[in-house]
Amino acid sequence: MGGNKKKSKDRVRKNAARGSREGGRADEGLRNDFRGGNFGGPAQGSGTQHNTFVHQYAPVPTAMAALPPLPPEFTGREEDLAFLLGLLDPAREDGPAVAVLAGLPGVGKTTLVHAVGHAAQDRGWFTGVLLVGLRGYDPVPAQPENVLDALLRSLGVSAEHIPPTAMEREALYRSQLDARTRAGERLLVIADNAFSAEQVRPLLPTGRHGLLVTSRRSLSGLGRMRTLNLLQPEEAVALLDAALRNADADDSRVADDPEAAERVVLACGCLPLALQITAALLAADPGQPLAERADRLTRSGERLEGLDDGERSLRATFDQSLDRLSPQQADLFRLLSLNAGPDISTDAAMSLTDKSRLITENLLGQLAVAHLVQRGPVRGRWQLHDLLRDYAAVQAEAHTGNSRPARRRYEQARARLVAYYVHTAEAADTHLPPSGTTTPSSRFDNRAQALEWLDTERANLIATAHAESPTVSATRLAFGLSRYLDWRRRLQDLVAIHSLALDACRAMGDRANEAGAWNNLGAALQGVRRFEEAITAHEKARDLHQEFGDTHGAASAWNNLGLALRGARRLEEAITAVERARDLHQKLGDTHGAAGAWNNLGLALQGVQRYEEAITAAERARDVYEELGDTHGAAGAWNNLGGALQGVRRFEEAITLHERARDVYEELGDTQGTASASNNLGGALQGLRRFEEALTAAERARDAYQELGDTQGTASAWNNLGAALQGVRRFEEALTAHERARDLYQELGHTQGMASAWNNLGGSLQEMRRFEEALTAHESARDLYQKLDDTQGVAGTWNSLGLALRGVRRFDESISAAESSRDLYEELGNTQGAAGAWNNLGLALRGARRFDEALTAAERARDLYEELGDTHGAAIAWNNLGVALRKVQRFEEAAAAGERAAAMLTDQKDAFRTGEALGELALTLSEAGTPPTEVRTMWLRAASAYDEAKATDEAADARAHADEAN
């Protein structure tokens, strides 16, 4: 029997360790949903940019496989084609399929890479092509995060799934490419008009995907370099001839005067763009001899900056092209330079011309025939090549320089264009708030139509806001775009546009609207987790609103300040701030604002374990949202209410609420909300020990967060998945899950999450009896929580650390750790945590053979668990109490306690711990001198429970004991 006792003691230690972690674990992952928070600020203001936030309006890639057709006059470039195709050949094994094509502007780089794309697709090398313009020579080139945003959308990733930072977007982009590779697809990315390697490096593809880059500069360190030279004269002549014959098959001017044709192409610098413009002019004047055109080109001494080599002039070509336009056409060409964005719609152009749609469309079409504008990929939109846009701006300046009437007319045209953008953006914005809170503008039929317009014009709107700053128009645009940018989760754009609004207000001395700008900037900074800066911004907003007696603005600032303080884990201050916001909203009769404040208050109260108050707050928010018909707001309140109910172990109700929130989020197409509700649902299911269902929920949350590129959400889901895996005793997988969570949190610099993952990682290591590693993990968690001044977290890690110390038989230290945990929990008023600490203290005291004290600790734990209504925790405490009673030879009481524990654990459907309790009961009966047949029966019951739990080793051990009992 001595050997039996030794094995049983080991099992007792394992049982107690598992049980007490269950009762006193400080962290089970991040479960709260922040989506119900109110981030809105008053939409007001005007102002100039002094901050260092730099906005980049995003490139507009074409859709997959939408490679444009080649111009009929495309000719030559055989060597360049062969080089690039050789690089893209899938049979090639000597390096990545990446090439940078560099050369002069207008030399034909874009056309050549399109030709390569066509040829590669004809060979079946790629299943799709992605085109993206980097606008490297715009005043504000496209930056990696914006380029990645555009590419992700072209790859089918919806807006709400796109993460805020460039690093996360790059990771999601590569994962999307990897997924295409696994699906047997191969994509070609064409990145046009890059300025720097930094623009391109995040776009480098994985695997066998290809990348072609065009640039006016040689960009080293990306891939194989290729400089695209000017056409050879004979190739340029062939291009000119093909272009003319494409317009008129009978045009034989090149063949009739090859010497003049050569003079024309040399005057054009053998530059394809210049040749195409010249061909258009010649086609428009079929009676003009080539010699006359050559004379006019070579006589002009005016040349575009950067393309003047002393002999050839692109500007001369542009000038000649402009000369051939009618006055109305030339005027529109110059006016187009007033648009700050990358393209323009017919409606916007109408505001420039102040003429009807028919007249404006006709003029734009005539400019397109002359190759001075291009039809965009979307009908009704028009683009200027960057060189032509520069040229148009120079011409506009020259046209208005010495003419006050012309200058006034152009200023009026610009004002009309800006007013069009401002008024239409503000009209679209009225469709975005929750139903019933505003009157939508009749300019759009519905929200979908308003969003479509904003999506299309976003780059123009943001560029116009920057160009117009510091003016009232600029700040109106900035404020008008706020809700839209948040809706589409364009968080970097949001920071940039609110920085612009703030700078504009400060430059104009607009103190009243400066408050709104600070508030909105703070909300944007929260979105990218810059909480300390957000706190400063909201405090400035609050002070300014109070200074001007704006109670509504002050309420919004207080609410947002509370959210920022919560993000920074300054929870008591967060509660105070949100309570102030709630009171102000209620005083104003602003029920929707009050609902947001109640919701945020509930979240902050959860953070300090004041769950009953958190439940009340969340219920108030839910009731108001439902009364207002705000389904999305109600879903956030249900989700957060479920989290608060978990805190008081009302898991069935919590599950119902999380499922309801998840379903509504799914119906609304809110993947972020769906992920959050699924993650929280997994936590509630764990509370009822429904671990298999919890696994499914956590995996669903993880997959959704990964699809979104939400690193923080993914980390939280991995952490909760690890806890569920522990519940089904898949400890190796649990360990991996917690390690993934820890690494992701570390990547984000999320100290709170790192601490939680370290602590849960230690729990997995303990279950695997790797106690020394568990000690290190728990100590790391404790140190991080102490750094955060998070007493709750410190208490939990002391508790876990005590268990690990007991595992290496350092009982005195284990007792000290458990006492530290108990004292902190009691100081916090956390009864659940205190019960777990008392339970673990009893285990440590028992290890030190201080059995009477161990008995007292186990009784205290049992009483607290019963007070809480925590049946599972009480069952574990009863089992540990039975062992303590056996140690002091109170066998009858010990047997009664063991029987009660086994029955309770059976009711809880915890088969593994039922097996442990029955094994302890068998030991008690054996030591009490109970007949061997009864002892054997008890061991066989334990084996059966282990079988149900699929614990093969433990079941075999129990049967061995049963055999020995005979």
MOCORQUI-V967677 format. One record per pair of residues at least 12 apart in sequence whose C-alpha atoms are under 10 Angstrom apart, sorted by the first residue. I is the first residue (numbers start at 1). GAP is how many residues later the second one is. Records with the same first field share a line. If there is no record, write none. Layout:
# MOCORQUI-V967677
I->GAP  GAP
This chain:
# MOCORQUI-V967677
1->922  925  926  960  963  964
3->958
4->919  953  954  956  957  960  961
5->915  918  921  922  956
7->950  954
8->908  911  912  914  915  949  950  953
9->874  911  914
10->797
11->905  906  908  909  943
12->831  867  868  871  904  905  907  908
13->790  793  794  830  831  833  834  867
14->752  753  755  789  793  899  902
15->861  864  865  897  898  899  900  901  902  905
16->787  823  824  826  827  828  860  861  863  864  897  900
17->746  749  750  783  785  786  787  789  790  822  823  826
18->708  709  745  748  749  785  822  858  895
19->817  820  821  853  854  855  856  857  858  860  861  894
20->779  780  783  813  815  816  817  818  819  820  821  822  823  841  853  856  857  860
21->739  742  775  778  779  782  812  815  816  818  819  852
22->665  705  814  850  851  854
23->809  810  811  812  813  814  815  816  817  838  842  847  849  850  851  853  854
24->771  772  773  775  776  797  798  801  806  807  808  809  810  811  812  813  814  815  816  849
25->734  735  738  768  770  771  772  774  775  807  808  811  812
26->730  733  734  766  767  768  769  770  771  772  773  774  806  807  810
27->692  693  696  726  728  729  730  731  732  733  765  766  769  770
28->655  658  688  691  692  693  694  695  696  728  729  731  732
29->650  651  654  686  687  688  689  690  691  692  693  694  709  712  724  727  728  731
30->646  649  650  653  682  683  685  686  687  688  689  690  722  723  726  727
31->608  609  611  612  615  645  646  647  648  649  650  651  652  653  682  685  686  688  689
32->571  574  575  607  608  609  610  611  612  644  645  647  648  684
33->570  603  604  605  606  607  608  609  610  639  640  642  643  644  646  647  680
34->529  533  565  566  569  602  603  605  606  639  642
35->564  565  597  598  600  601  602  604  605  637  638  641
36->559  560  561  562  563  564  567  582  585  596  597  598  599  600  601  602  603  604  637
37->522  523  525  526  558  559  560  561  562  563  564  566  596  599  600
38->485  518  521  522  525  554  555  556  557  558  559  560  561  562  595
39->444  447  480  481  483  484  485  487  488  517  518  520  521  522  524  525  557
40->442  443  446  476  479  480  483  484  516  517  519  520  553  556
41->438  441  442  474  475  476  477  478  479  480  481  482  497  500  511  512  513  514  515  516  518  519
42->437  471  473  474  475  477  478  510  511  512  514  515
43->432  433  435  436  437  438  439  440  470  473  474  476  477  510
44->428  431  432  433  434  435  436  457  468  469  470  471  472  473  476
45->426  427  428  429  430  431  432  433  434  456  457  459  460  465  466  467  468  469  470  471  472
46->423  424  425  426  427  428  429  430  431  432  433  454  455  456  457  458  459  460  461  462  463  464  465  466  467  468  470  471
47->421  422  423  424  425  426  427  428  429  431  452  453  454  455  456  457  458  459  460  461  462  463  464  466  467  470
48->418  420  421  422  423  424  426  427  451  452  453  454  455  456  457  458  459  460  461
49->417  420  421  447  448  449  450  451  452  453  454  455  456  457  458
50->449  450  452  453  454  456  457
51->445  448  449  451  452  453
52->444  447  448  451
53->439  440  442  443  444  445  446  447
54->86  89  412  438  439  441  442  443  445  446
55->85  86  87  88  91  407  408  411  437  438  439  440  441  442  444  445
56->83  84  85  86  87  88  89  90  91  403  406  407  436  437  440  441
57->78  83  84  85  86  89  90  284  285  401  402  403  404  405  406  436
58->74  75  76  77  83  84  85  86  87  88  89  90  91  92  284  400  401  402  404  435
59->72  73  74  75  76  82  83  84  87  88  89  90  91  92  283  400
60->71  72  73  74  86  87  89  90  91  93  94  282  283  317  396  399
61->69  70  71  72  73  86  89  90  92  93  129  130  131  316
62->67  68  69  70  71  88  89  92  315  316
63->65  66  67  68  69  88  90  91  92  93  314
64->63  64  65  66  67  87  90  91  92  123  124  125
65->52  53  56  61  62  63  64  65  66  122  123
66->62  63  64  65  311
67->47  48  50  51  54  61  62  63  64  123
68->43  46  47  49  50  63  309
69->42  45  46  49
70->41  42  44  45  48
71->40  44  171  172  175  205
72->167  170  171  173  174
73->163  165  166  167  168  169  170  171  172  173  199  203
74->34  37  38  41  161  162  164  165  166  168  169  198
75->37  156  160  161  162  163  164  165  167  197
76->36  155  156  158  159  160  162  163
77->31  35  38  151  152  153  154  155  158
78->34
80->21  32  33  36  146  147  148  149
81->31  32  34  35  36  38
82->34
83->16  33  141  143
84->13  14  15  16  17  28  29  32  33  36  128  140  141  142
85->12  28  31  32  34  35  40
86->34
87->12  123  125  136  137
88->28  29  32  37  38  100  120  121  122  123  124
89->31  34  36  37  119  121
90->30  34  35  36  96  118  119  120
91->34
92->116
93->115
95->113  128  129
96->108  109  110  111  112  113  114  115  126  127  128
97->91  107  108  109  110  111  112  113  114  115  126  127
98->90  91  106  107  110  111  112  113  114  115  124  125  126  127
99->91  111  112  113  114  115  120  123  124  125  126  127
100->91  92  94  97  100  111  112  113  114  115  117  118  119  120  121  122  123  124  125  126  127  128
101->12  91  92  93  111  112  113  114  115  116  117  118  122  123  124  125  126  127
102->91  92  111  112  113  114  115  116  117  123  124  125  126  127
103->111  112  113  114  115  123  124  125  126  127
104->111  112  113  123  124  125  126  167  202  203
105->88  110  111  112  166  167  168  201  202  281  282
106->110  124  164  165  166  167  168  169  201  208  279  280  281
107->109  121  122  123  124  162  163  164  165  166  167
108->106  120  121  122  123  163  164  165
109->83  84  104  105  106  107  118  119  120  163
110->23  80  81  82  83  102  103  104  105
111->161
112->102  116
113->77  78  79  99  100  101
114->15  17  76  98
116->96
117->12  13  71  72  73  95
120->68
121->66  67
124->62
125->60  61  62  63  84  85
126->59  60  61  62  82  83  84
127->53  57  58  59  60  61
128->57  58  59  60  61
129->25  57  58  59  60  61  81  82
130->20  21  24  25  57  58  59  60  61  81
131->19  20  23  57  58  59  60  61  81
132->15  16  18  19  22  57  58  59  60  61  81
133->14  17  57  58  59  60  61  80  81
134->12  13  57  58  59  60  61  62  65  66  79  80  81
135->56  57  58  59  60  80  207  251
136->56  57  58  59  60  63  78  79  80  81  250
137->56  57  58  59  78  79  249  250
138->55  57  203  204  248  252
139->201
140->323
141->52  53  54  55  58
142->52  53  57
143->23  53  55  56  57  59
144->21  22  23  25  26  54  55  56  57  58  59
145->18  19  20  21  22  23  24  25  54  57  347  348
146->19  20  23  53  344  346  347
147->19  22  23  44  52  53  55  56
148->14  18  19  20  21  22  23  24  25  54  55
149->13  14  15  16  17  20  21  23  24  341
150->12
151->18  22  38  52
152->17  18  20  21  22  24  25
153->20
155->18  21  22  25
156->20
157->15  16  19  550  551  552
158->330  513  549  550
159->328  329  330  331  549
160->326  327  328  329  330  509  510  511  512  548  549
161->327  328  509  510  511  543  544  545  546  547  548  549
162->326  327  328  329  545  546  547  548
163->326  327  328  329  365  542  543  544  545  546  547  548
164->325  326  327  328  329  363  364  365  545  546  547
165->325  326  327  363  544  545
166->36  326
167->35  542
168->540  541  542  543  580
169->33  539  540  541
170->31  32  33  34  539
171->31  535  538  540
172->534  535  536  537  538  539
173->29  30  31  32  33  536
174->28  29  30  31  32  33
175->31  531  532  534
176->30  531
177->28  29  30  31  32
178->27  28  29  30  31
180->27  29
181->25  26  27  28
185->23  24
186->21  22  23  24
187->18  21  22  23  24
188->17  20  21  22  23  24
189->14  15  16  20  21  22  23  24
190->13  20  21  22  23  24
191->12  20  21  22  23  24
192->20  21  22  23
193->20  21  22  23  24  193
194->19  20  21  22  23  24  25
195->19  20  21  22  23  24
196->19  20  21  22  23  24
197->16  18  20  21  22  23  24  25
198->21  24
200->13  19  22
201->20  21
203->19
204->18  19
211->12
212->12
213->12
214->12  13  14
215->12
216->12
229->41  42
230->39  40  41  42
231->34  38  39  40  41
232->33  34  37  38  39
233->28  29  30  31  32  33  36  37  38
234->27  28  31  36
235->30  35  37
236->25  26  28  29  30  32  33  34  35  36  39
237->17  18  21  22  24  25  26  27  28  29  33  38
238->16  17  23  27
239->26  31  33  36  37  40
240->13  14  21  22  24  25  30  32  35  36  37  38  39  40  42
241->12  13  14  17  20  38
242->12  37
243->32  33  34  35  36  37  39  40
244->32  34  35  36  37  38  39  40  42
245->34  38
246->37
247->32  33  35  36  37  39
248->35  38
251->32  35
253->29  33  34  35  36  37  38
254->35  36
256->33  34
257->32  33  34
258->32  33
259->31  32
260->29  30  31  32  33  34  35
261->28  29  30  32  33
262->28  29  32
263->27  28  30  31  32  34  35
264->14  15  26  27  28  29  30  31  32  33  34
265->13  29  32  47
266->28  31  32  45  46  47
267->26  27  28  29  30  31  32  44  45  46  47  49  50
268->26  29  30  43  44  45  46  47  48  49
269->38  39  40  42  43  44  45
270->42
271->41  42  43
273->41  44  98  112  114
274->39  40  41  42  43  44  47  97
275->39  42
276->41  94  95
277->37  40  41  43  44  92  93  94  95
278->15  16  19  39  40  42  43  92  93
279->42  91  92
280->41  88  89  90  91  92
281->12  36  39  40  41  42  43  44  88  89  90
282->39  42  88
283->86  87
284->40  85  86
285->39
293->24  27
296->20  21  24
297->15  16  17  18  19  20  21  22  23
298->13  14  15  18  19
299->17
300->12  13  15  16  17  19  20
301->12  14  15
302->12  13  14  15  17
303->12  13  14  15  16
304->12  13  14  83  86  87  90
305->82  85  86
314->73  77
315->72  73  76
318->54  69  70  73  74
319->72  76
321->46  49  50  51
322->12  45  48  50  70  73
324->46
325->41  42  45
326->37  40
328->25  31  32  35
329->31  33  34  35  36  37  38
330->33  37  62  65  66
331->21  22  32  61  64  65  68  79
332->17  18  20  21  28  31  32  35  60  64
333->30  31  34  39  40  51  55  56  58  59  60  62  63
334->54  55  57  58  59  60  61  62  63  64  65  76
335->14  17  18  57  58  60  61  75  78  79
336->12  13  16  17  37  46  47  48  53  56  57  60  78
337->47  51  52  53  54  55  56  57  58  59  60  77
338->14  51  54  55  58  72  73  75  76  77  79  80  126  129
339->13  50  75  78  79  121  122  124  125  128
340->78  119  120  121  122  123  124  125  126  127  128
341->42  116  117  118  119  120  121  122  123  126
342->40  41  42  43  44  47  115  117  118  121
343->30  31  32  33  38  39  40  41  42  113  114  116  117
344->32  36  37  38  39  40  112  113  116
345->31  33  34  35  36  37  38  111  112  115
346->12  14  15  18  33  34  35  36
347->13  14  33  34  70  73
348->33  68  69  70  71  72  73
349->12  15  32  33  64  67  68  71
350->63  66  67  70
351->61  62  63  64  65  66  67  68  69  70
352->57  58  59  60  61  62  63  64  65  66  68
353->57  60  63  64
354->58  59  62  63
361->19
364->16  17  18
365->17
368->14  15  16
371->13  14  17
372->12  13  16  17  20
373->12  15  16
378->78
381->75
396->14
397->13
415->53  58
417->47
418->43  46  47  50  55  56  59
419->54  58
421->36  39  40  41  43  44  52  56
422->39  42  43  51  52  53  54  55  56  58  59
423->20  50  53  54  57
424->17  19  20  26  29  30  53  56
425->25  26  28  29  32  33  36  51  52  53  54  55  56  59
426->15  50  51  53  54  55
427->13  14  15  16  17  23  53
428->12  13  14  15  16  17  18  19  20  21  22  23  24  25  26  52  53  56
429->12  18  21  22  25  50  51  52  53  54  55
430->12  14  16  17  20  50  53
431->13  14  15  16  17  18  19  20  53
432->14  15  16  18  19  51  52  55
433->14  50  51  54  197
434->158  194  195  196  197  198  199
435->193  194  195  196
436->192  193  194
437->155  191  193
450->34
451->33  36  37
454->27  30  31
455->29  30  33
458->23  26  27  35
461->13  16  17  19  20
462->12  15  16  19  31  34  35  38
463->34
464->13  14
465->12  13  32  35  36  39
466->12  30  31  34  35  38
468->36
469->31  32  34  35  36  38  39
470->30  31  32  33  34  35  36  37  38
471->30  33  34  36  37
472->29  32  33  36  38
474->23  26  27  30  31
475->22  23  25  26  27  28  29  30  38  42
476->25
477->20  24
478->16  18  19  20  21  22  23  24  26  39
479->15  18  19  22  37  38  41
481->12  13  16  17
482->12  13  15  16  38  39  42
483->37
485->12  39
486->37  38  41
489->38
490->34  37
491->32  33  34  35  36  37
492->32  33  35  36
493->31
494->26  27  29  30  31  33  34
495->25  26  27  28  29  30  31  32  33
496->25  28  29
497->20  23  24  27
498->18  19  20  21  22  23  24  25  26  27
499->18  19  21  22  23  25
500->17  21
501->12  13  15  16  17  19  20
502->12  13  14  15  16  17  18  19
503->14  15
504->13
505->12  13
511->33  34  36  37
512->29  32  33  35  36  37  38
513->28  31  32
514->26  27  30  31
515->22  23  24  25  26  27  28  29  30  31  32  33  35  38  39  42
516->22  24  25  26  28  29  37  38  40  41
517->20  21  23  24
518->16  18  19  20  21  22  23  24  26  39
519->15  16  17  18  19  20  21  22  23  26  34  35  37  38  39  41  42
520->14  17  18  21  36  37  40
521->12  13  16  17  20
522->12  13  14  15  16  17  18  19  35  38  39  42
523->12  14  15  34  37  38  40  41
525->12  39
526->34  35  37  38  39  41  42
527->37
529->35  38  39  219  221
530->34  37  38
531->30  32  33  34  35  36  37  38
532->32  33  35  36
533->31
534->26  27  29  30  31  33  34
535->22  25  26  27  28  29  30  31  32  33
536->25  28
537->20  23  24  27
538->16  18  19  20  21  22  23  24  25  26
539->15  18  19  21  22
540->17
541->12  13  15  16  17  19  20
542->12  13  14  15  16  17  18  19
543->14  15
544->13
545->12
551->30  33  34  36  37
552->29  32  33  35  36  38  41
553->28  31  32
554->26  27  30  31
555->22  23  24  25  26  27  28  29  30  31  32  33  35  38  39  42
556->22  24  25  26  28  29  37  38  40  41
557->20  21  24
558->16  18  19  20  21  22  23  24  26  39
559->15  16  17  18  19  20  21  22  23  25  26  34  35  37  38  39  41  42
560->14  17  18  21  37  40
561->12  13  15  16  17  20
562->12  13  14  15  16  17  18  19  35  38  39  42
563->12  14  15  34  37  38  40  41
565->12  13  39
566->12  34  35  37  38  39  41
567->37
568->184  220
569->35  38  39  183  219  220  221
570->34  37  218  219  220
571->32  33  34  35  36  37  219
572->32  33  35  36
573->31
574->26  27  29  30  31  33
575->25  26  27  28  29  30  32  33
576->25  28
577->20  24
578->16  18  19  20  21  22  23  24  26
579->15  18  19  21  22
580->17
581->12  13  15  16  17  19  20
582->12  13  14  15  16  17  18  19
583->14  15
584->13
585->12
591->30  33  34  36  37
592->29  32  33  35  36  38  41
593->28  31
594->26  27  30  31
595->22  23  24  25  26  27  28  29  30  33  38  39  42
596->22  24  25  26  28  29  37  40  41
597->20  21  23  24
598->16  18  19  20  21  22  23  24  26  39
599->15  16  17  18  19  20  21  22  23  34  35  37  38  39  41  42
600->14  17  18  21  37  40
601->12  13  15  16  17  20
602->12  13  14  15  16  17  18  19  35  38  39  41  42
603->12  14  15  34  37  38  40  41
605->12  39
606->34  35  37  38  39  41
607->37  185
608->182  183  184  220  222
609->35  38  39  183  219  220  221
610->34  37  38  219  220
611->30  32  33  34  35  36  37
612->32  33  35  36
613->31
614->26  27  29  30  31  33
615->25  26  27  28  29  30  31  32  33
616->25  28
617->20  23  24  27
618->16  18  19  20  21  22  23  24  25  26  27
619->15  18  19  21  22
620->17  21
621->12  13  15  16  17  19  20
622->12  13  14  15  16  17  18  19
623->14  15
624->13
625->12
631->30  33  34  37
632->29  32  33  36  38  41
633->28
634->27  30
635->22  23  24  25  26  27  28  29  30  38  39  42
636->22  25  26  28  29  37  40  41
637->20  21  24
638->16  18  19  20  21  22  23  24  39
639->15  16  17  18  19  20  21  22  23  34  37  38  39  41  42
640->14  17  18  21  36  37  40
641->12  13  16  17
642->12  13  14  15  16  17  19  35  38  39  42
643->12  14  15  34  37  38  40  41
645->12  39
646->34  35  37  38  39  41
647->37  40  185
648->184  220  221  222
649->35  38  39  183  219  220  221
650->34  37  38  219  220
651->30  32  33  34  35  36  37
652->32  33  35  36
653->31
654->26  27  29  30  31  33
655->22  23  25  26  27  28  29  30  32  33
656->25  28
657->20  23  24
658->16  18  19  20  21  22  23  24  25  26
659->15  18  19  21  22
660->17
661->12  13  15  16  17  20
662->12  13  14  15  16  17  18  19
663->14  15
664->13
665->12
671->30  33  34  36  37
672->29  32  33  35  36  38  41
673->28  31  32
674->26  27  30  31
675->22  23  24  25  26  27  28  29  30  31  33  38  39  42
676->22  24  25  26  28  29  37  40  41
677->20  21  24
678->16  18  19  20  21  22  23  24  26  39
679->15  16  17  18  19  20  21  22  23  25  26  34  35  37  38  39  41  42
680->14  17  18  21  36  37  40
681->12  13  15  16  17  20
682->12  13  14  15  16  17  18  19  35  38  39  41  42
683->12  14  15  34  37  38  40  41
685->12  39
686->34  37  38  41
687->185
688->184  220  221
689->35  38  39  183  219  220  221
690->34  37  38  219  220
691->30  32  33  34  35  36  37  38
692->32  33  35  36
693->31
694->26  27  29  30  31  33
695->25  26  27  28  29  30  32  33
696->25  28
697->20  23  24  27
698->16  18  19  20  21  22  23  24  25  26
699->15  18  19  21  22
700->17  21
701->12  13  15  16  17  19  20
702->12  13  14  15  16  17  18  19
703->14  15
704->13
705->12
711->30  33  34  36  37
712->29  32  33  35  36  38  41
713->28  31  32
714->26  27  30  31
715->22  23  24  25  26  27  28  29  30  31  33  35  38  39  42
716->22  24  25  26  28  29  37  40  41
717->20  21  24
718->16  18  19  20  21  22  23  24  26  39
719->15  16  17  18  19  20  21  22  23  34  35  37  38  39  41  42
720->14  17  18  21  37  40
721->12  13  16  17  20
722->12  13  14  15  16  17  18  19  35  38  39  42
723->12  14  15  34  37  38  40  41
725->12  39
726->34  37  38  41
727->183
728->184  221  222
729->35  38  39  183  220  221  222
730->34  37
731->30  32  33  34  35  36  37
732->32  33  35  36
733->31
734->26  27  29  30  31
735->22  25  26  27  28  29  30  32  33
736->25  28
737->20  23  24  27
738->16  18  19  20  21  22  23  24  25  26
739->15  18  19  21  22
740->17  21
741->12  13  15  16  17  19  20
742->12  13  14  15  16  17  18  19
743->14  15
744->13
745->12
751->30  33  34  36  37
752->29  32  33  35  36  38  41
753->28  31  32
754->26  27  30  31
755->22  23  24  25  26  27  28  29  30  31  33  38  39  42
756->22  25  26  28  29  37  40  41
757->20  21  24
758->16  18  19  20  21  22  23  24  26  39
759->15  16  17  18  19  20  21  22  23  34  37  38  39  41  42
760->14  17  18  21  37  40
761->12  13  16  17  20
762->12  13  14  15  16  17  18  19  35  38  39  42
763->12  14  15  37  38  40  41
765->12  39
766->34  37  38  41
767->37
769->35  38  39
770->34  37  38
771->30  32  33  34  35  36  37
772->32  33  35  36
773->31
774->26  27  29  30  31  33
775->25  26  27  28  29  30  32  33
776->25  28
777->20  23  24  27
778->16  18  19  20  21  22  23  24  25  26
779->15  18  19  21  22
780->17
781->12  13  15  16  17  19  20
782->12  13  14  15  16  18  19
783->14
785->12
791->30  33  34  36  37
792->29  32  33  35  36  38  41
793->28  31  32
794->26  27  30  31
795->22  23  24  25  26  27  28  29  30  31  33  38  39  42
796->22  24  25  26  28  29  37  38  40  41
797->20  21  24
798->16  18  19  20  21  22  23  24  26  39
799->15  16  17  18  19  20  21  22  23  26  34  35  37  38  39  40  41  42
800->14  17  18  21  36  37  40
801->12  13  16  17  20
802->12  13  14  15  16  17  18  19  35  38  39  41  42
803->12  14  15  34  37  38  40  41
805->12  39
806->34  35  37  38  39  41  42
807->37  40
809->35  38  39
810->34  37  38
811->30  32  33  34  35  36  37  38
812->32  33  35  36
813->31
814->26  27  29  30  31  33  34
815->22  25  26  27  28  29  30  31  32  33
816->25  28
817->20  23  24  27
818->16  18  19  20  21  22  23  24  25  26  27
819->15  18  19  21  22
820->17  21
821->12  13  15  16  17  19  20
822->12  13  14  15  16  17  18  19
823->14  15
824->13
825->12
831->30  33  34  36  37
832->29  32  33  35  36  38  41
833->28  31  32
834->26  27  30  31
835->22  23  24  25  26  27  28  29  30  31  32  33  38  39  42
836->22  25  26  28  29  37  40  41
837->20  24
838->16  18  19  20  21  22  23  24  26  39
839->15  16  17  18  19  20  21  22  23  26  34  35  37  38  39  41  42
840->14  17  18  21  37  40
841->12  13  15  16  17  20
842->12  13  14  15  16  17  18  19  35  38  39  42
843->12  14  15  37  38  40  41
845->12  39
846->34  37  38  41
849->35  38
850->34  37
851->32  33  34  35  36  37
852->32  33  35  36
853->31
854->26  27  29  30  31  33
855->25  26  27  28  29  30  31  32  33
856->25  28
857->20  23  24  27
858->16  18  19  20  21  22  23  24  25  26  27
859->15  18  19  21  22  23  25
860->17  21
861->12  13  15  16  17  19  20
862->12  13  14  15  16  17  18  19
863->14  15
864->13
865->12
871->30  33  34  36  37
872->29  32  33  35  36  37  38
873->31  32
874->27  30  31
875->22  23  25  26  27  28  29  30  31  33  38  39  42
876->22  25  26  28  29  37  38  41
877->20  24
878->16  18  19  20  21  22  23  24  26  39
879->15  16  17  18  19  20  21  22  23  25  26  34  35  37  38  39  41  42
880->14  17  18  21  37  40
881->12  13  16  17  20
882->12  13  14  15  16  17  18  19  35  38  39  42
883->12  14  15  34  37  38  40  41
885->12  13  39
886->12  34  35  37  38  39  41  42
887->37  40
889->35  38  39
890->34  38
891->30  33  34  35  36  37  38
892->32  33  36
893->31
894->26  27  30  31  34
895->25  26  27  28  29  30  33
896->25
897->20  24
898->19  20  21  22  23  24  26  27
899->18  19  21  22  23
900->17
901->12  13  15  16  17  20
902->12  13  14  15  16  17  18  19  40
903->14  15
904->13
905->12
906->39
909->36  39  40
910->35  36  38  39
911->31  33  34  35  36  37  38  39  40
912->30  31  32  33  34  35  36  37  38  39  42  43
913->29  32  33  36
914->27  28  29  30  31  32  35
915->23  24  25  26  27  28  29  30  31  32  33  34  36  39  40  43
916->23  26  27  29  30  38  42
917->25  28
918->19  20  21  22  23  24  25  27  40
919->16  19  20  21  22  23  24  39  42
920->18  19  22
921->14  17  18  21
922->12  13  14  15  16  17  18  19  20  36  39  40  43
923->12  15  16  38
925->13
926->39
931->34  35
932->30  32  33  34
933->29  32  33
934->28  31  32
935->26  27  29  30  31
936->22  23  24  25  26  27  28  29  30
937->22  25  28
938->20  23  24
939->16  18  19  20  21  22  23  24  26
940->15  16  18  19  20  21  22  23
941->14  17  18  21
942->12  13  15  16  17  20
943->12  13  14  15  16  17  18  19
944->12  14  15
945->13
946->12
